[in-house]
Amino acid sequence: MNLRVRVVHCACAGDHHWYADIDDIDDQQPDDPYWFVDRCRSQAEALERACARLLELTTEVLRSDSLTRVQEAHLVSV
């Protein structure tokens, strides 16, 4: 699995902040990452948080050989 961190500067309605996500580098549709964070105050904060989470995801992959995407994690079985 080849994961990548993406950090983006957002300026929505005059609100400047940073967003970061972690996804598979081969994913053609980056709409459902394995992790994301929004509203970071700086690029450094977004990158630090993403790198910390990337380390945690690496441990998860070593244990289970798979990861859960954000949308899959919020599914409720009935």
N, C-alpha and C positions, 0 to 999 in steps of 0.2 A: 504494500500500500504506500503510495506517495502522497503525503499530506503537504499542503501549502498554507501559509498564513497570508491573508490579504488585509491590508490596512488602508482605509479610505477616509479622506477628509470630506465632511459633509457640511453644506451651508444651506440648510432648509429654512426658508422663511426668516433669514437673518440669524438663525441659531447655528453658530459654528461649533462643530464637535467632530470626534473621530469614531469610526466604526472599524471593527476587526472581525474576521471570521476564519475558520479553519475548514478546509474542504479537500477532497481528493483532487489532485492535479489533473486527472483524466476526466473529471466530471464536466460534461458539456453544458449542463444546466446548473449554474451555481446558486439556485434558489432554495436549496435545502442543505445547508452545511452541517457539519458535525458539531459545531459550536459557534456562537457569535456573542459579541458584546457591543453595545451602542452607547452613545453619550459620554465617551471618554473625553476628558478635558484637554488631552494632548496626544500627539502621535506617540510619544514615549510611553505614556500610560497604556494606550491601546496595544502597543507592541509588547510591553512587559506582561500584560494580562494574557495575551495570546500565547506568548512563549511558555508561560507557566502552565496554561491549559494544554498546550502541545505536549509538554512533558508528562502530564497526567494521562493524556490519550495514548501516548506511547506505552505506558504501563498497562493500560486497559487492553491494547492490541496484543501485547505479549502474553497476557493472561487468557484472553478469549478468542483471539484471532479475528475479531470483528468489532465494529463500532456502530453505535446507534446515531442516526441522523436526528436533528432537532425535531422535525415533524413526527418521526416515529416515536420519539420519547414522550410526546404529548398525546399519544393515542390512548384511549380508554377502552378496555375490553368490557363488553356487557354480557 
